[in-house]
Amino acid sequence: MIEALKENEEVKGWNVEERRRLFLKMRIFQLGLSAMVANGHVPSWLDERESEKLLMETGDQLLLAEQVKRKEDKQ
């Protein structure tokens, strides 16, 4: 997955460590949500469709946060 990420336009130019950290953050969130679903610790309104939407939104937010951080680090 880390190698595949370098093909994504939004992370083009990122080094392996930057892609690895982003993927790890996404994976941590996904595993946490999966554990919550498996243990019945999610609100009743969070059905499968909403879970997928939440995963995608969080992925987008993590990506944006990393992009901002990279930009600030370069300044």
CHARMM internal coordinates of N, CA and C (Angstrom, degrees):
IC EDIT
DIST 1 N 1 CA 1.4544
DIST 1 CA 1 C 1.5249
ANGL 1 N 1 CA 1 C 111.12
DIST 1 C 2 N 1.3132
ANGL 1 CA 1 C 2 N 116.21
DIHE 1 N 1 CA 1 C 2 N -37.49
DIST 2 N 2 CA 1.4617
ANGL 1 C 2 N 2 CA 119.66
DIHE 1 CA 1 C 2 N 2 CA -178.65
DIST 2 CA 2 C 1.5269
ANGL 2 N 2 CA 2 C 110.15
DIHE 1 C 2 N 2 CA 2 C -64.61
DIST 2 C 3 N 1.3294
ANGL 2 CA 2 C 3 N 116.23
DIHE 2 N 2 CA 2 C 3 N -39.52
DIST 3 N 3 CA 1.4627
ANGL 2 C 3 N 3 CA 120.30
DIHE 2 CA 2 C 3 N 3 CA 176.99
DIST 3 CA 3 C 1.5250
ANGL 3 N 3 CA 3 C 110.34
DIHE 2 C 3 N 3 CA 3 C -67.99
DIST 3 C 4 N 1.3259
ANGL 3 CA 3 C 4 N 117.00
DIHE 3 N 3 CA 3 C 4 N -40.84
DIST 4 N 4 CA 1.4637
ANGL 3 C 4 N 4 CA 121.06
DIHE 3 CA 3 C 4 N 4 CA -179.91
DIST 4 CA 4 C 1.5252
ANGL 4 N 4 CA 4 C 111.07
DIHE 3 C 4 N 4 CA 4 C -64.03
DIST 4 C 5 N 1.3345
ANGL 4 CA 4 C 5 N 117.38
DIHE 4 N 4 CA 4 C 5 N -32.45
DIST 5 N 5 CA 1.4626
ANGL 4 C 5 N 5 CA 120.65
DIHE 4 CA 4 C 5 N 5 CA -179.83
DIST 5 CA 5 C 1.5268
ANGL 5 N 5 CA 5 C 112.51
DIHE 4 C 5 N 5 CA 5 C -61.03
DIST 5 C 6 N 1.3333
ANGL 5 CA 5 C 6 N 117.69
DIHE 5 N 5 CA 5 C 6 N -29.61
DIST 6 N 6 CA 1.4620
ANGL 5 C 6 N 6 CA 118.72
DIHE 5 CA 5 C 6 N 6 CA -177.32
DIST 6 CA 6 C 1.5249
ANGL 6 N 6 CA 6 C 112.13
DIHE 5 C 6 N 6 CA 6 C -67.85
DIST 6 C 7 N 1.3269
ANGL 6 CA 6 C 7 N 117.48
DIHE 6 N 6 CA 6 C 7 N -14.62
DIST 7 N 7 CA 1.4576
ANGL 6 C 7 N 7 CA 121.72
DIHE 6 CA 6 C 7 N 7 CA 176.42
DIST 7 CA 7 C 1.5321
ANGL 7 N 7 CA 7 C 112.09
DIHE 6 C 7 N 7 CA 7 C -82.28
DIST 7 C 8 N 1.3235
ANGL 7 CA 7 C 8 N 116.72
DIHE 7 N 7 CA 7 C 8 N -15.46
DIST 8 N 8 CA 1.4566
ANGL 7 C 8 N 8 CA 121.99
DIHE 7 CA 7 C 8 N 8 CA -179.19
DIST 8 CA 8 C 1.5283
ANGL 8 N 8 CA 8 C 109.03
DIHE 7 C 8 N 8 CA 8 C -74.62
DIST 8 C 9 N 1.3231
ANGL 8 CA 8 C 9 N 116.25
DIHE 8 N 8 CA 8 C 9 N 129.43
DIST 9 N 9 CA 1.4718
ANGL 8 C 9 N 9 CA 121.91
DIHE 8 CA 8 C 9 N 9 CA -178.51
DIST 9 CA 9 C 1.5202
ANGL 9 N 9 CA 9 C 112.72
DIHE 8 C 9 N 9 CA 9 C -55.74
DIST 9 C 10 N 1.3232
ANGL 9 CA 9 C 10 N 117.27
DIHE 9 N 9 CA 9 C 10 N -36.18
DIST 10 N 10 CA 1.4613
ANGL 9 C 10 N 10 CA 120.92
DIHE 9 CA 9 C 10 N 10 CA -174.70
DIST 10 CA 10 C 1.5211
ANGL 10 N 10 CA 10 C 113.21
DIHE 9 C 10 N 10 CA 10 C -73.05
DIST 10 C 11 N 1.3183
ANGL 10 CA 10 C 11 N 117.88
DIHE 10 N 10 CA 10 C 11 N -18.63
DIST 11 N 11 CA 1.4613
ANGL 10 C 11 N 11 CA 120.19
DIHE 10 CA 10 C 11 N 11 CA 179.35
DIST 11 CA 11 C 1.5317
ANGL 11 N 11 CA 11 C 111.79
DIHE 10 C 11 N 11 CA 11 C -119.94
DIST 11 C 12 N 1.3166
ANGL 11 CA 11 C 12 N 115.90
DIHE 11 N 11 CA 11 C 12 N 11.77
DIST 12 N 12 CA 1.4621
ANGL 11 C 12 N 12 CA 119.82
DIHE 11 CA 11 C 12 N 12 CA 177.37
DIST 12 CA 12 C 1.5272
ANGL 12 N 12 CA 12 C 108.76
DIHE 11 C 12 N 12 CA 12 C -60.03
DIST 12 C 13 N 1.3056
ANGL 12 CA 12 C 13 N 116.50
DIHE 12 N 12 CA 12 C 13 N 132.76
DIST 13 N 13 CA 1.4547
ANGL 12 C 13 N 13 CA 120.40
DIHE 12 CA 12 C 13 N 13 CA -178.49
DIST 13 CA 13 C 1.5117
ANGL 13 N 13 CA 13 C 113.92
DIHE 12 C 13 N 13 CA 13 C 93.91
DIST 13 C 14 N 1.3345
ANGL 13 CA 13 C 14 N 117.44
DIHE 13 N 13 CA 13 C 14 N -8.95
DIST 14 N 14 CA 1.4563
ANGL 13 C 14 N 14 CA 120.02
DIHE 13 CA 13 C 14 N 14 CA 177.11
DIST 14 CA 14 C 1.5243
ANGL 14 N 14 CA 14 C 108.67
DIHE 13 C 14 N 14 CA 14 C -76.86
DIST 14 C 15 N 1.3195
ANGL 14 CA 14 C 15 N 116.91
DIHE 14 N 14 CA 14 C 15 N 145.54
DIST 15 N 15 CA 1.4575
ANGL 14 C 15 N 15 CA 118.87
DIHE 14 CA 14 C 15 N 15 CA 176.85
DIST 15 CA 15 C 1.5314
ANGL 15 N 15 CA 15 C 110.02
DIHE 14 C 15 N 15 CA 15 C -81.11
DIST 15 C 16 N 1.3191
ANGL 15 CA 15 C 16 N 115.79
DIHE 15 N 15 CA 15 C 16 N 172.53
DIST 16 N 16 CA 1.4616
ANGL 15 C 16 N 16 CA 121.28
DIHE 15 CA 15 C 16 N 16 CA -176.42
DIST 16 CA 16 C 1.5229
ANGL 16 N 16 CA 16 C 111.47
DIHE 15 C 16 N 16 CA 16 C -59.44
DIST 16 C 17 N 1.3198
ANGL 16 CA 16 C 17 N 117.78
DIHE 16 N 16 CA 16 C 17 N -41.73
DIST 17 N 17 CA 1.4544
ANGL 16 C 17 N 17 CA 120.77
DIHE 16 CA 16 C 17 N 17 CA -178.58
DIST 17 CA 17 C 1.5322
ANGL 17 N 17 CA 17 C 111.29
DIHE 16 C 17 N 17 CA 17 C -63.84
DIST 17 C 18 N 1.3146
ANGL 17 CA 17 C 18 N 118.06
DIHE 17 N 17 CA 17 C 18 N -41.36
DIST 18 N 18 CA 1.4642
ANGL 17 C 18 N 18 CA 121.28
DIHE 17 CA 17 C 18 N 18 CA 178.93
DIST 18 CA 18 C 1.5243
ANGL 18 N 18 CA 18 C 110.69
DIHE 17 C 18 N 18 CA 18 C -64.36
DIST 18 C 19 N 1.3183
ANGL 18 CA 18 C 19 N 117.47
DIHE 18 N 18 CA 18 C 19 N -42.91
DIST 19 N 19 CA 1.4723
ANGL 18 C 19 N 19 CA 121.03
DIHE 18 CA 18 C 19 N 19 CA 177.73
DIST 19 CA 19 C 1.5239
ANGL 19 N 19 CA 19 C 110.47
DIHE 18 C 19 N 19 CA 19 C -66.48
DIST 19 C 20 N 1.3282
ANGL 19 CA 19 C 20 N 117.20
DIHE 19 N 19 CA 19 C 20 N -39.37
DIST 20 N 20 CA 1.4630
ANGL 19 C 20 N 20 CA 121.88
DIHE 19 CA 19 C 20 N 20 CA -179.99
DIST 20 CA 20 C 1.5286
ANGL 20 N 20 CA 20 C 110.26
DIHE 19 C 20 N 20 CA 20 C -62.40
DIST 20 C 21 N 1.3282
ANGL 20 CA 20 C 21 N 116.92
DIHE 20 N 20 CA 20 C 21 N -44.06
DIST 21 N 21 CA 1.4742
ANGL 20 C 21 N 21 CA 120.29
DIHE 20 CA 20 C 21 N 21 CA -179.13
DIST 21 CA 21 C 1.5338
ANGL 21 N 21 CA 21 C 111.30
DIHE 20 C 21 N 21 CA 21 C -66.15
DIST 21 C 22 N 1.3348
ANGL 21 CA 21 C 22 N 116.74
DIHE 21 N 21 CA 21 C 22 N -41.30
DIST 22 N 22 CA 1.4670
ANGL 21 C 22 N 22 CA 119.60
DIHE 21 CA 21 C 22 N 22 CA 177.80
DIST 22 CA 22 C 1.5212
ANGL 22 N 22 CA 22 C 110.30
DIHE 21 C 22 N 22 CA 22 C -61.91
DIST 22 C 23 N 1.3313
ANGL 22 CA 22 C 23 N 116.67
DIHE 22 N 22 CA 22 C 23 N -47.37
DIST 23 N 23 CA 1.4588
ANGL 22 C 23 N 23 CA 120.57
DIHE 22 CA 22 C 23 N 23 CA -179.86
DIST 23 CA 23 C 1.5305
ANGL 23 N 23 CA 23 C 110.97
DIHE 22 C 23 N 23 CA 23 C -61.28
DIST 23 C 24 N 1.3289
ANGL 23 CA 23 C 24 N 117.46
DIHE 23 N 23 CA 23 C 24 N -40.68
DIST 24 N 24 CA 1.4627
ANGL 23 C 24 N 24 CA 120.88
DIHE 23 CA 23 C 24 N 24 CA 178.99
DIST 24 CA 24 C 1.5224
ANGL 24 N 24 CA 24 C 110.92
DIHE 23 C 24 N 24 CA 24 C -62.21
DIST 24 C 25 N 1.3150
ANGL 24 CA 24 C 25 N 117.02
DIHE 24 N 24 CA 24 C 25 N -44.07
DIST 25 N 25 CA 1.4697
ANGL 24 C 25 N 25 CA 120.05
DIHE 24 CA 24 C 25 N 25 CA 178.92
DIST 25 CA 25 C 1.5224
ANGL 25 N 25 CA 25 C 111.10
DIHE 24 C 25 N 25 CA 25 C -61.73
DIST 25 C 26 N 1.3294
ANGL 25 CA 25 C 26 N 116.56
DIHE 25 N 25 CA 25 C 26 N -41.76
DIST 26 N 26 CA 1.4603
ANGL 25 C 26 N 26 CA 120.28
DIHE 25 CA 25 C 26 N 26 CA 178.41
DIST 26 CA 26 C 1.5258
ANGL 26 N 26 CA 26 C 110.58
DIHE 25 C 26 N 26 CA 26 C -65.11
DIST 26 C 27 N 1.3158
ANGL 26 CA 26 C 27 N 115.71
DIHE 26 N 26 CA 26 C 27 N -41.15
DIST 27 N 27 CA 1.4692
ANGL 26 C 27 N 27 CA 120.71
DIHE 26 CA 26 C 27 N 27 CA -179.06
DIST 27 CA 27 C 1.5276
ANGL 27 N 27 CA 27 C 111.06
DIHE 26 C 27 N 27 CA 27 C -66.48
DIST 27 C 28 N 1.3101
ANGL 27 CA 27 C 28 N 117.01
DIHE 27 N 27 CA 27 C 28 N -40.50
DIST 28 N 28 CA 1.4705
ANGL 27 C 28 N 28 CA 120.50
DIHE 27 CA 27 C 28 N 28 CA 178.39
DIST 28 CA 28 C 1.5254
ANGL 28 N 28 CA 28 C 110.27
DIHE 27 C 28 N 28 CA 28 C -59.71
DIST 28 C 29 N 1.3314
ANGL 28 CA 28 C 29 N 116.77
DIHE 28 N 28 CA 28 C 29 N -44.97
DIST 29 N 29 CA 1.4582
ANGL 28 C 29 N 29 CA 119.71
DIHE 28 CA 28 C 29 N 29 CA 179.48
DIST 29 CA 29 C 1.5251
ANGL 29 N 29 CA 29 C 110.35
DIHE 28 C 29 N 29 CA 29 C -64.24
DIST 29 C 30 N 1.3185
ANGL 29 CA 29 C 30 N 116.72
DIHE 29 N 29 CA 29 C 30 N -44.72
DIST 30 N 30 CA 1.4652
ANGL 29 C 30 N 30 CA 121.24
DIHE 29 CA 29 C 30 N 30 CA -178.68
DIST 30 CA 30 C 1.5312
ANGL 30 N 30 CA 30 C 111.19
DIHE 29 C 30 N 30 CA 30 C -61.67
DIST 30 C 31 N 1.3238
ANGL 30 CA 30 C 31 N 116.74
DIHE 30 N 30 CA 30 C 31 N -43.66
DIST 31 N 31 CA 1.4693
ANGL 30 C 31 N 31 CA 119.66
DIHE 30 CA 30 C 31 N 31 CA 179.22
DIST 31 CA 31 C 1.5240
ANGL 31 N 31 CA 31 C 111.68
DIHE 30 C 31 N 31 CA 31 C -65.99
DIST 31 C 32 N 1.3253
ANGL 31 CA 31 C 32 N 116.03
DIHE 31 N 31 CA 31 C 32 N -39.09
DIST 32 N 32 CA 1.4611
ANGL 31 C 32 N 32 CA 119.29
DIHE 31 CA 31 C 32 N 32 CA 177.32
DIST 32 CA 32 C 1.5189
ANGL 32 N 32 CA 32 C 112.00
DIHE 31 C 32 N 32 CA 32 C -62.57
DIST 32 C 33 N 1.3161
ANGL 32 CA 32 C 33 N 116.04
DIHE 32 N 32 CA 32 C 33 N -44.53
DIST 33 N 33 CA 1.4658
ANGL 32 C 33 N 33 CA 120.01
DIHE 32 CA 32 C 33 N 33 CA 178.08
DIST 33 CA 33 C 1.5254
ANGL 33 N 33 CA 33 C 110.45
DIHE 32 C 33 N 33 CA 33 C -64.51
DIST 33 C 34 N 1.3215
ANGL 33 CA 33 C 34 N 116.56
DIHE 33 N 33 CA 33 C 34 N -41.27
DIST 34 N 34 CA 1.4724
ANGL 33 C 34 N 34 CA 120.22
DIHE 33 CA 33 C 34 N 34 CA 178.41
DIST 34 CA 34 C 1.5266
ANGL 34 N 34 CA 34 C 111.10
DIHE 33 C 34 N 34 CA 34 C -60.39
DIST 34 C 35 N 1.3252
ANGL 34 CA 34 C 35 N 116.74
DIHE 34 N 34 CA 34 C 35 N -42.77
DIST 35 N 35 CA 1.4648
ANGL 34 C 35 N 35 CA 120.46
DIHE 34 CA 34 C 35 N 35 CA 178.89
DIST 35 CA 35 C 1.5209
ANGL 35 N 35 CA 35 C 110.67
DIHE 34 C 35 N 35 CA 35 C -64.16
DIST 35 C 36 N 1.3293
ANGL 35 CA 35 C 36 N 116.40
DIHE 35 N 35 CA 35 C 36 N -40.19
DIST 36 N 36 CA 1.4622
ANGL 35 C 36 N 36 CA 119.72
DIHE 35 CA 35 C 36 N 36 CA 178.69
DIST 36 CA 36 C 1.5227
ANGL 36 N 36 CA 36 C 110.93
DIHE 35 C 36 N 36 CA 36 C -63.44
DIST 36 C 37 N 1.3287
ANGL 36 CA 36 C 37 N 116.90
DIHE 36 N 36 CA 36 C 37 N -43.18
DIST 37 N 37 CA 1.4725
ANGL 36 C 37 N 37 CA 120.73
DIHE 36 CA 36 C 37 N 37 CA 178.71
DIST 37 CA 37 C 1.5217
ANGL 37 N 37 CA 37 C 109.73
DIHE 36 C 37 N 37 CA 37 C -63.01
DIST 37 C 38 N 1.3344
ANGL 37 CA 37 C 38 N 116.44
DIHE 37 N 37 CA 37 C 38 N -47.70
DIST 38 N 38 CA 1.4683
ANGL 37 C 38 N 38 CA 120.96
DIHE 37 CA 37 C 38 N 38 CA -177.63
DIST 38 CA 38 C 1.5245
ANGL 38 N 38 CA 38 C 112.20
DIHE 37 C 38 N 38 CA 38 C -61.00
DIST 38 C 39 N 1.3078
ANGL 38 CA 38 C 39 N 117.44
DIHE 38 N 38 CA 38 C 39 N -31.85
DIST 39 N 39 CA 1.4668
ANGL 38 C 39 N 39 CA 121.67
DIHE 38 CA 38 C 39 N 39 CA -177.98
DIST 39 CA 39 C 1.5191
ANGL 39 N 39 CA 39 C 113.73
DIHE 38 C 39 N 39 CA 39 C -97.68
DIST 39 C 40 N 1.3332
ANGL 39 CA 39 C 40 N 116.15
DIHE 39 N 39 CA 39 C 40 N 4.91
DIST 40 N 40 CA 1.4580
ANGL 39 C 40 N 40 CA 119.68
DIHE 39 CA 39 C 40 N 40 CA 177.92
DIST 40 CA 40 C 1.5169
ANGL 40 N 40 CA 40 C 114.00
DIHE 39 C 40 N 40 CA 40 C 70.28
DIST 40 C 41 N 1.3289
ANGL 40 CA 40 C 41 N 116.49
DIHE 40 N 40 CA 40 C 41 N 31.33
DIST 41 N 41 CA 1.4655
ANGL 40 C 41 N 41 CA 120.78
DIHE 40 CA 40 C 41 N 41 CA -178.28
DIST 41 CA 41 C 1.5290
ANGL 41 N 41 CA 41 C 113.14
DIHE 40 C 41 N 41 CA 41 C -106.72
DIST 41 C 42 N 1.2948
ANGL 41 CA 41 C 42 N 116.93
DIHE 41 N 41 CA 41 C 42 N 33.06
DIST 42 N 42 CA 1.4688
ANGL 41 C 42 N 42 CA 120.61
DIHE 41 CA 41 C 42 N 42 CA 177.47
DIST 42 CA 42 C 1.5205
ANGL 42 N 42 CA 42 C 108.25
DIHE 41 C 42 N 42 CA 42 C -115.51
DIST 42 C 43 N 1.3320
ANGL 42 CA 42 C 43 N 116.65
DIHE 42 N 42 CA 42 C 43 N 152.32
DIST 43 N 43 CA 1.4695
ANGL 42 C 43 N 43 CA 118.84
DIHE 42 CA 42 C 43 N 43 CA 178.51
DIST 43 CA 43 C 1.5312
ANGL 43 N 43 CA 43 C 110.95
DIHE 42 C 43 N 43 CA 43 C -64.38
DIST 43 C 44 N 1.2851
ANGL 43 CA 43 C 44 N 116.90
DIHE 43 N 43 CA 43 C 44 N 155.53
DIST 44 N 44 CA 1.4671
ANGL 43 C 44 N 44 CA 121.99
DIHE 43 CA 43 C 44 N 44 CA -176.07
DIST 44 CA 44 C 1.5263
ANGL 44 N 44 CA 44 C 112.50
DIHE 43 C 44 N 44 CA 44 C -62.56
DIST 44 C 45 N 1.3269
ANGL 44 CA 44 C 45 N 118.21
DIHE 44 N 44 CA 44 C 45 N -27.67
DIST 45 N 45 CA 1.4645
ANGL 44 C 45 N 45 CA 120.72
DIHE 44 CA 44 C 45 N 45 CA -179.49
DIST 45 CA 45 C 1.5323
ANGL 45 N 45 CA 45 C 112.71
DIHE 44 C 45 N 45 CA 45 C -76.33
DIST 45 C 46 N 1.3226
ANGL 45 CA 45 C 46 N 117.59
DIHE 45 N 45 CA 45 C 46 N -11.34
DIST 46 N 46 CA 1.4633
ANGL 45 C 46 N 46 CA 120.95
DIHE 45 CA 45 C 46 N 46 CA -176.98
DIST 46 CA 46 C 1.5300
ANGL 46 N 46 CA 46 C 109.57
DIHE 45 C 46 N 46 CA 46 C -90.28
DIST 46 C 47 N 1.3329
ANGL 46 CA 46 C 47 N 114.35
DIHE 46 N 46 CA 46 C 47 N 80.99
DIST 47 N 47 CA 1.4589
ANGL 46 C 47 N 47 CA 119.57
DIHE 46 CA 46 C 47 N 47 CA 177.30
DIST 47 CA 47 C 1.5323
ANGL 47 N 47 CA 47 C 109.40
DIHE 46 C 47 N 47 CA 47 C -84.22
DIST 47 C 48 N 1.3177
ANGL 47 CA 47 C 48 N 117.23
DIHE 47 N 47 CA 47 C 48 N -174.33
DIST 48 N 48 CA 1.4688
ANGL 47 C 48 N 48 CA 120.95
DIHE 47 CA 47 C 48 N 48 CA -176.56
DIST 48 CA 48 C 1.5297
ANGL 48 N 48 CA 48 C 112.02
DIHE 47 C 48 N 48 CA 48 C -59.48
DIST 48 C 49 N 1.3182
ANGL 48 CA 48 C 49 N 116.04
DIHE 48 N 48 CA 48 C 49 N -42.71
DIST 49 N 49 CA 1.4721
ANGL 48 C 49 N 49 CA 119.92
DIHE 48 CA 48 C 49 N 49 CA -179.73
DIST 49 CA 49 C 1.5255
ANGL 49 N 49 CA 49 C 111.25
DIHE 48 C 49 N 49 CA 49 C -63.58
DIST 49 C 50 N 1.3246
ANGL 49 CA 49 C 50 N 116.80
DIHE 49 N 49 CA 49 C 50 N -44.52
DIST 50 N 50 CA 1.4654
ANGL 49 C 50 N 50 CA 121.37
DIHE 49 CA 49 C 50 N 50 CA 179.16
DIST 50 CA 50 C 1.5261
ANGL 50 N 50 CA 50 C 111.49
DIHE 49 C 50 N 50 CA 50 C -67.11
DIST 50 C 51 N 1.3370
ANGL 50 CA 50 C 51 N 116.81
DIHE 50 N 50 CA 50 C 51 N -34.32
DIST 51 N 51 CA 1.4664
ANGL 50 C 51 N 51 CA 120.42
DIHE 50 CA 50 C 51 N 51 CA 176.73
DIST 51 CA 51 C 1.5209
ANGL 51 N 51 CA 51 C 110.57
DIHE 50 C 51 N 51 CA 51 C -62.88
DIST 51 C 52 N 1.3241
ANGL 51 CA 51 C 52 N 116.28
DIHE 51 N 51 CA 51 C 52 N -44.72
DIST 52 N 52 CA 1.4669
ANGL 51 C 52 N 52 CA 120.40
DIHE 51 CA 51 C 52 N 52 CA 178.22
DIST 52 CA 52 C 1.5259
ANGL 52 N 52 CA 52 C 110.62
DIHE 51 C 52 N 52 CA 52 C -62.47
DIST 52 C 53 N 1.3249
ANGL 52 CA 52 C 53 N 115.93
DIHE 52 N 52 CA 52 C 53 N -42.62
DIST 53 N 53 CA 1.4615
ANGL 52 C 53 N 53 CA 120.78
DIHE 52 CA 52 C 53 N 53 CA 178.96
DIST 53 CA 53 C 1.5298
ANGL 53 N 53 CA 53 C 110.21
DIHE 52 C 53 N 53 CA 53 C -61.73
DIST 53 C 54 N 1.3188
ANGL 53 CA 53 C 54 N 116.77
DIHE 53 N 53 CA 53 C 54 N -43.05
DIST 54 N 54 CA 1.4568
ANGL 53 C 54 N 54 CA 122.05
DIHE 53 CA 53 C 54 N 54 CA 179.19
DIST 54 CA 54 C 1.5321
ANGL 54 N 54 CA 54 C 110.71
DIHE 53 C 54 N 54 CA 54 C -62.82
DIST 54 C 55 N 1.3251
ANGL 54 CA 54 C 55 N 117.30
DIHE 54 N 54 CA 54 C 55 N -42.61
DIST 55 N 55 CA 1.4633
ANGL 54 C 55 N 55 CA 121.04
DIHE 54 CA 54 C 55 N 55 CA 177.40
DIST 55 CA 55 C 1.5270
ANGL 55 N 55 CA 55 C 111.43
DIHE 54 C 55 N 55 CA 55 C -60.29
DIST 55 C 56 N 1.3153
ANGL 55 CA 55 C 56 N 117.10
DIHE 55 N 55 CA 55 C 56 N -45.04
DIST 56 N 56 CA 1.4691
ANGL 55 C 56 N 56 CA 121.15
DIHE 55 CA 55 C 56 N 56 CA -179.13
DIST 56 CA 56 C 1.5264
ANGL 56 N 56 CA 56 C 110.95
DIHE 55 C 56 N 56 CA 56 C -66.68
DIST 56 C 57 N 1.3219
ANGL 56 CA 56 C 57 N 117.22
DIHE 56 N 56 CA 56 C 57 N -43.04
DIST 57 N 57 CA 1.4669
ANGL 56 C 57 N 57 CA 120.88
DIHE 56 CA 56 C 57 N 57 CA 178.64
DIST 57 CA 57 C 1.5236
ANGL 57 N 57 CA 57 C 110.85
DIHE 56 C 57 N 57 CA 57 C -61.26
DIST 57 C 58 N 1.3136
ANGL 57 CA 57 C 58 N 116.48
DIHE 57 N 57 CA 57 C 58 N -44.26
DIST 58 N 58 CA 1.4541
ANGL 57 C 58 N 58 CA 120.65
DIHE 57 CA 57 C 58 N 58 CA -179.10
DIST 58 CA 58 C 1.5259
ANGL 58 N 58 CA 58 C 110.71
DIHE 57 C 58 N 58 CA 58 C -65.95
DIST 58 C 59 N 1.3256
ANGL 58 CA 58 C 59 N 116.92
DIHE 58 N 58 CA 58 C 59 N -40.51
DIST 59 N 59 CA 1.4595
ANGL 58 C 59 N 59 CA 120.57
DIHE 58 CA 58 C 59 N 59 CA 175.94
DIST 59 CA 59 C 1.5164
ANGL 59 N 59 CA 59 C 111.38
DIHE 58 C 59 N 59 CA 59 C -59.01
DIST 59 C 60 N 1.3291
ANGL 59 CA 59 C 60 N 116.07
DIHE 59 N 59 CA 59 C 60 N -44.66
DIST 60 N 60 CA 1.4676
ANGL 59 C 60 N 60 CA 120.65
DIHE 59 CA 59 C 60 N 60 CA 178.23
DIST 60 CA 60 C 1.5324
ANGL 60 N 60 CA 60 C 111.02
DIHE 59 C 60 N 60 CA 60 C -62.10
DIST 60 C 61 N 1.3200
ANGL 60 CA 60 C 61 N 116.62
DIHE 60 N 60 CA 60 C 61 N -41.89
DIST 61 N 61 CA 1.4648
ANGL 60 C 61 N 61 CA 120.96
DIHE 60 CA 60 C 61 N 61 CA -178.92
DIST 61 CA 61 C 1.5279
ANGL 61 N 61 CA 61 C 111.51
DIHE 60 C 61 N 61 CA 61 C -67.61
DIST 61 C 62 N 1.3268
ANGL 61 CA 61 C 62 N 116.82
DIHE 61 N 61 CA 61 C 62 N -40.39
DIST 62 N 62 CA 1.4688
ANGL 61 C 62 N 62 CA 119.89
DIHE 61 CA 61 C 62 N 62 CA 176.93
DIST 62 CA 62 C 1.5288
ANGL 62 N 62 CA 62 C 110.61
DIHE 61 C 62 N 62 CA 62 C -63.87
DIST 62 C 63 N 1.3160
ANGL 62 CA 62 C 63 N 116.34
DIHE 62 N 62 CA 62 C 63 N -42.10
DIST 63 N 63 CA 1.4602
ANGL 62 C 63 N 63 CA 120.63
DIHE 62 CA 62 C 63 N 63 CA 178.29
DIST 63 CA 63 C 1.5218
ANGL 63 N 63 CA 63 C 110.35
DIHE 62 C 63 N 63 CA 63 C -61.70
DIST 63 C 64 N 1.3139
ANGL 63 CA 63 C 64 N 117.29
DIHE 63 N 63 CA 63 C 64 N -46.65
DIST 64 N 64 CA 1.4630
ANGL 63 C 64 N 64 CA 121.49
DIHE 63 CA 63 C 64 N 64 CA 179.12
DIST 64 CA 64 C 1.5306
ANGL 64 N 64 CA 64 C 111.07
DIHE 63 C 64 N 64 CA 64 C -60.79
DIST 64 C 65 N 1.3245
ANGL 64 CA 64 C 65 N 116.80
DIHE 64 N 64 CA 64 C 65 N -43.36
DIST 65 N 65 CA 1.4613
ANGL 64 C 65 N 65 CA 120.37
DIHE 64 CA 64 C 65 N 65 CA 179.86
DIST 65 CA 65 C 1.5288
ANGL 65 N 65 CA 65 C 110.72
DIHE 64 C 65 N 65 CA 65 C -62.32
DIST 65 C 66 N 1.3200
ANGL 65 CA 65 C 66 N 117.57
DIHE 65 N 65 CA 65 C 66 N -40.96
DIST 66 N 66 CA 1.4662
ANGL 65 C 66 N 66 CA 120.70
DIHE 65 CA 65 C 66 N 66 CA 178.49
DIST 66 CA 66 C 1.5223
ANGL 66 N 66 CA 66 C 111.47
DIHE 65 C 66 N 66 CA 66 C -67.40
DIST 66 C 67 N 1.3345
ANGL 66 CA 66 C 67 N 116.92
DIHE 66 N 66 CA 66 C 67 N -37.11
DIST 67 N 67 CA 1.4646
ANGL 66 C 67 N 67 CA 120.14
DIHE 66 CA 66 C 67 N 67 CA 178.00
DIST 67 CA 67 C 1.5232
ANGL 67 N 67 CA 67 C 110.45
DIHE 66 C 67 N 67 CA 67 C -64.05
DIST 67 C 68 N 1.3157
ANGL 67 CA 67 C 68 N 117.15
DIHE 67 N 67 CA 67 C 68 N -43.05
DIST 68 N 68 CA 1.4563
ANGL 67 C 68 N 68 CA 122.02
DIHE 67 CA 67 C 68 N 68 CA 178.52
DIST 68 CA 68 C 1.5347
ANGL 68 N 68 CA 68 C 109.58
DIHE 67 C 68 N 68 CA 68 C -62.90
DIST 68 C 69 N 1.3148
ANGL 68 CA 68 C 69 N 116.66
DIHE 68 N 68 CA 68 C 69 N -45.04
DIST 69 N 69 CA 1.4580
ANGL 68 C 69 N 69 CA 121.67
DIHE 68 CA 68 C 69 N 69 CA 179.41
DIST 69 CA 69 C 1.5269
ANGL 69 N 69 CA 69 C 111.04
DIHE 68 C 69 N 69 CA 69 C -60.15
DIST 69 C 70 N 1.3199
ANGL 69 CA 69 C 70 N 117.48
DIHE 69 N 69 CA 69 C 70 N -44.52
DIST 70 N 70 CA 1.4631
ANGL 69 C 70 N 70 CA 121.33
DIHE 69 CA 69 C 70 N 70 CA 179.23
DIST 70 CA 70 C 1.5302
ANGL 70 N 70 CA 70 C 110.22
DIHE 69 C 70 N 70 CA 70 C -61.97
DIST 70 C 71 N 1.3270
ANGL 70 CA 70 C 71 N 116.04
DIHE 70 N 70 CA 70 C 71 N -41.33
DIST 71 N 71 CA 1.4633
ANGL 70 C 71 N 71 CA 120.32
DIHE 70 CA 70 C 71 N 71 CA -179.12
DIST 71 CA 71 C 1.5294
ANGL 71 N 71 CA 71 C 110.36
DIHE 70 C 71 N 71 CA 71 C -64.88
DIST 71 C 72 N 1.3340
ANGL 71 CA 71 C 72 N 116.44
DIHE 71 N 71 CA 71 C 72 N -43.10
DIST 72 N 72 CA 1.4675
ANGL 71 C 72 N 72 CA 120.70
DIHE 71 CA 71 C 72 N 72 CA 178.75
DIST 72 CA 72 C 1.5186
ANGL 72 N 72 CA 72 C 111.22
DIHE 71 C 72 N 72 CA 72 C -65.58
DIST 72 C 73 N 1.3273
ANGL 72 CA 72 C 73 N 117.46
DIHE 72 N 72 CA 72 C 73 N -38.43
DIST 73 N 73 CA 1.4638
ANGL 72 C 73 N 73 CA 121.40
DIHE 72 CA 72 C 73 N 73 CA 179.72
DIST 73 CA 73 C 1.5222
ANGL 73 N 73 CA 73 C 112.13
DIHE 72 C 73 N 73 CA 73 C -64.76
DIST 73 C 74 N 1.3203
ANGL 73 CA 73 C 74 N 117.24
DIHE 73 N 73 CA 73 C 74 N -29.32
DIST 74 N 74 CA 1.4620
ANGL 73 C 74 N 74 CA 121.70
DIHE 73 CA 73 C 74 N 74 CA -179.17
DIST 74 CA 74 C 1.5191
ANGL 74 N 74 CA 74 C 112.30
DIHE 73 C 74 N 74 CA 74 C -79.25
DIST 74 C 75 N 1.3313
ANGL 74 CA 74 C 75 N 116.33
DIHE 74 N 74 CA 74 C 75 N -17.87
DIST 75 N 75 CA 1.4735
ANGL 74 C 75 N 75 CA 119.57
DIHE 74 CA 74 C 75 N 75 CA -177.26
DIST 75 CA 75 C 1.4953
ANGL 75 N 75 CA 75 C 111.93
DIHE 74 C 75 N 75 CA 75 C -86.77
END
COOR INIT
IC SEED 1 N 1 CA 1 C
IC BUILD
